[in-house]
C-alpha cells in the first residue's frame, strides 16, 4: 500500500519541513532528508520507503542535536551518547549518528584526550593521576588515556609540581617545617602527582630553619588552644604538648612554650 505526498511546507525552524501524506500531516523532516530521498509533491511512497525516511530523519536529527552540542567545545563519544539518550533517541539511532560523526571527524576520543591533557597540564598544572581520572569519567578508553599522557613528560610534570610546591610553601610558611612538608605533600597528591615525583619535588625546596619564627608560631598556636584543655586538669600540659608535636614543632620549642604557659601565674595569653 502506498501513500502520496500531498504537501511539503516549511516550518518556522530554518531547514525543517512538514510532510503531508494523503492530505494529512505525517512527520517533520530536515532539508538533508528532503534532498537525500528526492521528496516532492505527488510522489508515492510505500511502507518500506516511509520507514527508511523516518529512520534516516531520526539519525539526521540526532546528528543535528549532536553538532549543536559540539559547537561549544569538544565532546567524547560517551558524552554524545549520554546527551542523545537524555533526548530520548533510541540506541540504534545514537550509534548510527555517532558513526557518522566519527566518519566526518567531528568525534575523536584520541584527539579529545590529547587536547585535554595539554590543557590540564598547561593551564591547571594537574598531575597525570587526576587527568586520567577525569578522562575516565567522560568515557575515554584506557589505551587512549595512556597514549595521551605519554606526551606529558616527567620533566614537564616536575616543572609544574615544583611551581605549585613553591606557592604552597609560601602559603604554609607560618607552619613548622615538618607541617609545611606534610601539607605540600597532601596538596600535590590532590593535584594528581605520584608519591615519587612529590618526594623529588619537595627535596628541591629550600626550607630555612628560623628558630625565632618557629617559636613565634608555636606561641601563637598554644595561645589559641591552651584554654581548650582546661577540662583535663593535670593532663592539660600533656594534651597541649601532644597537639604541638602533631603540628611538627621541635621538642625544644614545645618545652619552652609549655614552660612559659605553666609559669604564667595569671594564665594570660601570649601577646
C-alpha positions as CSV (number, residue, x, y, z in Angstrom):
1,X,0.0,0.0,0.0
2,X,1.4,3.4,-0.9
3,X,0.8,6.9,0.2
4,X,1.1,10.1,-1.8
5,X,3.0,13.2,-0.8
6,X,0.3,15.9,-0.9
7,X,2.2,18.8,0.6
8,X,5.7,19.8,1.7
9,X,5.7,23.0,3.7
10,X,8.4,24.9,5.5
11,X,8.4,25.1,9.3
12,X,9.4,28.1,11.3
13,X,12.7,26.5,12.1
14,X,15.1,27.0,9.2
15,X,15.9,23.9,7.2
16,X,12.8,22.0,8.6
17,X,9.7,20.9,6.7
18,X,6.3,19.3,7.3
19,X,5.5,16.3,5.2
20,X,1.8,15.5,4.5
21,X,0.8,12.1,3.2
22,X,-2.7,11.6,1.6
23,X,-3.8,15.0,2.8
24,X,-2.7,14.6,6.5
25,X,0.4,15.7,8.4
26,X,2.8,12.7,8.6
27,X,6.0,13.9,10.2
28,X,8.7,16.6,10.1
29,X,11.8,16.2,8.0
30,X,15.1,18.1,7.6
31,X,16.4,19.6,4.4
32,X,19.0,16.8,4.4
33,X,16.3,14.2,4.4
34,X,14.4,16.0,1.7
35,X,17.4,16.0,-0.6
36,X,18.6,12.5,0.3
37,X,15.3,10.9,-0.8
38,X,14.4,13.4,-3.5
39,X,11.0,14.0,-1.9
40,X,8.5,16.1,-3.9
41,X,4.8,16.6,-4.1
42,X,2.7,13.8,-5.7
43,X,5.4,11.2,-5.2
44,X,4.1,8.0,-3.9
45,X,5.9,6.1,-1.1
46,X,5.4,2.6,0.1
47,X,5.6,1.5,3.7
48,X,9.3,0.4,3.4
49,X,10.3,3.8,2.0
50,X,8.4,5.7,4.7
51,X,10.2,3.7,7.4
52,X,13.6,4.3,5.8
53,X,12.8,8.0,5.6
54,X,11.8,8.1,9.3
55,X,14.9,6.2,10.3
56,X,17.1,8.5,8.3
57,X,15.3,11.5,9.7
58,X,15.9,10.3,13.3
59,X,19.6,9.9,12.6
60,X,19.7,13.3,10.9
61,X,18.0,14.9,13.9
62,X,20.4,13.2,16.3
63,X,23.3,14.4,14.3
64,X,21.9,18.0,14.3
65,X,21.5,17.9,18.1
66,X,25.0,16.5,18.4
67,X,26.5,19.2,16.3
68,X,24.8,21.8,18.4
69,X,26.2,20.2,21.5
70,X,29.6,20.1,19.9
71,X,29.5,23.7,18.9
72,X,30.7,24.8,22.4
73,X,33.7,22.6,22.7
74,X,35.0,19.1,22.0
75,X,33.0,16.1,23.3
76,X,33.6,12.4,23.8
77,X,31.6,9.6,22.3
78,X,30.2,8.9,25.8
79,X,29.1,12.5,26.3
80,X,27.3,12.5,22.9
81,X,25.7,9.1,23.7
82,X,24.5,10.4,27.1
83,X,23.2,13.6,25.6
84,X,21.2,11.9,22.9
85,X,19.8,9.4,25.4
86,X,18.6,12.3,27.5
87,X,16.8,13.5,24.4
88,X,15.1,10.1,24.1
89,X,16.8,8.8,20.9
90,X,17.0,5.0,20.8
91,X,20.3,3.2,20.9
92,X,20.3,2.2,17.2
93,X,19.8,5.9,16.2
94,X,22.5,7.1,18.6
95,X,25.1,4.5,17.3
96,X,24.4,5.5,13.7
97,X,24.7,9.2,14.5
98,X,28.0,8.7,16.4
99,X,29.3,6.6,13.5
100,X,28.6,9.4,11.1
101,X,30.1,12.0,13.4
102,X,33.3,9.9,13.7
103,X,33.5,9.4,9.9
104,X,33.2,13.2,9.4
105,X,35.9,13.8,12.1
106,X,33.5,15.6,14.5
107,X,34.2,13.0,17.1
108,X,37.6,11.6,18.0
109,X,38.3,10.4,21.5
110,X,42.1,10.2,20.9
111,X,42.2,13.9,19.8
112,X,39.9,14.8,22.7
113,X,42.3,13.1,25.2
114,X,45.4,14.7,23.7
115,X,43.8,18.2,23.9
116,X,42.6,17.6,27.4
117,X,46.0,16.5,28.7
118,X,47.6,19.6,27.2
119,X,45.0,21.9,28.7
120,X,45.1,20.4,32.1
121,X,48.9,20.3,32.2
122,X,49.4,23.9,30.9
123,X,46.5,25.7,32.5
124,X,45.8,23.7,35.6
125,X,49.2,22.2,36.4
126,X,47.3,19.0,37.1
127,X,49.1,15.7,37.6
128,X,48.6,12.6,35.5
129,X,46.6,10.8,38.1
130,X,43.9,13.5,38.2
131,X,43.9,13.9,34.4
132,X,43.5,10.1,34.0
133,X,40.5,10.1,36.4
134,X,38.8,12.9,34.6
135,X,39.2,11.3,31.2
136,X,37.8,8.0,32.5
137,X,34.7,9.9,33.8
138,X,33.9,11.1,30.2
139,X,34.4,7.6,28.8
140,X,37.9,7.8,27.2
141,X,39.3,4.2,26.9
142,X,42.4,3.4,28.9
143,X,44.5,2.9,25.7
144,X,43.7,6.4,24.6
145,X,44.4,7.8,28.0
146,X,47.8,6.2,28.2
147,X,48.7,7.4,24.7
148,X,47.6,11.0,25.5
149,X,49.5,11.0,28.8
150,X,52.7,9.9,27.1
151,X,53.2,13.4,25.8
152,X,53.1,14.8,29.4
153,X,56.8,14.0,30.1
154,X,58.3,13.7,33.6
155,X,60.3,16.9,33.2
156,X,57.1,18.8,32.5
157,X,55.4,17.2,35.5
158,X,58.3,18.1,37.7
159,X,58.2,21.7,36.5
160,X,54.5,22.0,37.2
161,X,54.8,20.3,40.6
162,X,57.7,22.5,41.7
163,X,55.9,25.6,40.7
164,X,52.9,24.5,42.8
165,X,55.1,23.4,45.7
166,X,56.7,26.8,45.9
167,X,53.3,28.5,46.1
168,X,52.2,26.1,48.8
169,X,55.4,26.6,50.7
170,X,54.7,30.4,50.9
171,X,51.1,29.7,51.8
172,X,52.0,27.4,54.7
173,X,55.2,29.3,55.8
174,X,53.8,30.0,59.2
175,X,53.6,26.3,59.9
176,X,56.5,24.2,61.2
177,X,58.8,22.8,58.5
178,X,57.5,19.3,59.1
179,X,54.0,20.5,58.8
180,X,54.8,22.5,55.7
181,X,56.2,19.4,54.0
182,X,53.1,17.4,55.0
183,X,50.7,20.0,53.6
184,X,52.7,20.4,50.4
185,X,52.7,16.6,50.0
186,X,48.9,16.4,50.5
187,X,48.3,19.3,48.1
188,X,50.4,17.8,45.3
189,X,48.8,14.4,45.8
190,X,45.4,16.0,45.4
191,X,46.6,17.6,42.2
192,X,47.3,14.1,40.8
193,X,51.1,13.7,41.2
194,X,52.6,10.3,42.3
195,X,54.5,9.9,45.5
196,X,57.9,9.5,43.9
197,X,57.6,12.7,42.0
198,X,56.2,14.5,45.0
199,X,59.2,13.4,47.1
200,X,61.6,14.6,44.5
201,X,59.8,17.9,44.2
202,X,59.9,18.6,48.0
203,X,63.6,17.7,48.1
204,X,64.2,20.5,45.7
205,X,62.6,23.1,48.0
206,X,64.8,25.1,50.5
207,X,63.4,25.2,54.0
208,X,65.1,27.7,56.2
209,X,65.1,26.8,59.9
210,X,64.2,30.0,61.7
211,X,64.0,29.2,65.4
212,X,62.6,32.6,66.3
213,X,59.8,32.2,63.7
214,X,59.2,28.7,64.9
215,X,59.0,29.9,68.5
216,X,56.5,32.7,67.5
217,X,54.4,30.2,65.5
218,X,54.4,27.8,68.5
219,X,53.4,30.6,70.9
220,X,50.6,31.7,68.6
221,X,49.4,28.1,68.3
222,X,49.4,27.3,72.0
223,X,47.8,30.7,72.7
224,X,44.9,29.6,70.5
225,X,44.4,26.2,72.1
226,X,45.7,26.4,75.7
227,X,42.3,27.1,77.3
228,X,40.7,24.3,75.3
229,X,42.5,21.8,77.6
230,X,41.4,23.3,80.9
231,X,39.0,20.5,81.4
232,X,41.8,17.9,81.5
233,X,43.3,19.3,84.7
234,X,46.8,17.9,85.4
235,X,46.8,16.4,81.9
236,X,46.4,19.9,80.3
237,X,50.1,20.3,79.5
238,X,50.4,16.8,78.2
239,X,47.5,17.3,75.9
240,X,48.9,20.6,74.6
241,X,52.3,19.1,74.2
242,X,50.8,16.3,72.0
243,X,49.0,18.8,69.9
244,X,52.1,20.9,69.2
245,X,54.1,17.7,68.5
246,X,51.4,16.7,66.0
247,X,51.8,20.1,64.3
248,X,55.5,19.4,63.8
249,X,57.2,21.7,66.2
250,X,60.6,20.7,67.6
251,X,60.7,19.2,71.1
252,X,62.8,22.0,72.5
253,X,60.4,24.7,71.3
254,X,57.5,22.8,72.6
255,X,59.2,22.5,76.0
256,X,59.8,26.3,76.0
257,X,56.3,27.4,75.2
258,X,54.7,24.9,77.6
259,X,57.1,26.0,80.3
260,X,56.2,29.7,79.6
261,X,52.5,28.9,79.8
262,X,52.9,26.9,83.0
263,X,55.0,29.6,84.6
264,X,52.4,32.3,83.7
265,X,50.7,32.5,87.0
266,X,47.8,34.5,85.7
267,X,47.2,32.2,82.8
268,X,47.3,35.2,80.4
269,X,47.7,34.7,76.7
270,X,51.0,35.5,74.9
271,X,51.0,38.8,73.1
